[in-house]
Amino acid sequence: MTRRGVTLIELLVAMVVVAILGTGLLRILIGTSRFVGRQDAVMDARQTARAAMNVMLPELRMVSDSGLISANAQRIVVRVPIAFGLACRATPGSVVASIVPTDSAVLASATTEGVAWRVNQTGQYEFVPGVSVTSSGNQAACDTDSIRVMPQGQRVAIGTSADTIPPGTLLYLYQTITYEFASSAELPGRIGLWRNAGGGPNEELAWPFDTAAGFGFMVSQSPDPLPSPPSDLTTVRGLELRLVGMSELIAPGDDAPETFDLRPRVTFMNALQ
C-alpha cells in the first residue's frame, strides 16, 4: 500500500510539474507570437511611410519660389520642374529654347502645363501656364546668342504668349502635382495618399495612414514648421512631410493598428535664397 501510494503521489507531482511547464511554455509562445506580430505590424506601417517618402521627396525638392500654388494641412498643389534650359530668340507666340539633357522617362510620363522663366532683376520666377512644346529646327535662333544644344539635349519651340523672355534667360517647363491625404479606395474606411499629375487620373500611392498624417510648412528662417500654411504661400521655403503610416492589420493582443511616425523635411532647392 505504501509503495503504491508513493507512486500515485509521484505521478500527481509529475503531472503538476508538467502542467506548470506547459503553461509557462504556452505563455512564452503567446508572448513571442504577439511580439512577432507587433514587429510585423510596425514594419508594415514603416513601409507605408517610406513608400510615400520615396515618391514625394525627389519631386518636392525641385520646386522653386512661388511654386506652391495652394495648400492646407492635408493637401498641397505644387509646380514641379520637368526640364530646364535657356531661352533663345522669341517670335510672336513662340520661344525657342535649348533644353538640357533630361530623364526621358520623366519627360514621357509628364504633362507640360507651363513655362517658368527667371527674371534677372529679381531672381524670382515668372510663371506662364497653358503652353505647348514641340521640337524645333530653328538653329539660327540659338546660334545668334551663342547658345548651343548640349549632347542628348534638344531644341524646342514653346508656344506661349510670353514672347518677351530675353535670350539667355534660365527657364523650366513644369507640370502641377497634387498630393492629398484622403479616404482610401484600396482600404475603405482608412486614409490613403493620393497623387495627381497634370490633371490626369488620381493615383493612390500608399495606404493606410493615421489621421495625424499631413503637411507642415517651413516659413522664412523659422526652424519649426507651421501646422497650417501662411496666408502668403510665397514665404514657404519647404515642407515637413508628416507620414504617419499605419499597419493594415491589428497585431495579436493589441486593440489598434501600429503606427510609424516618419517626418522628413524637404527644402525647395530652386527657390530664391
Summary of the structure (lengths in Angstrom):
residues: 273
radius of gyration: 29.5
end to end distance: 98.5
largest distance: 120.2
contacts: 832
relative contact order: 0.20
helix: 27%
strand: 37%
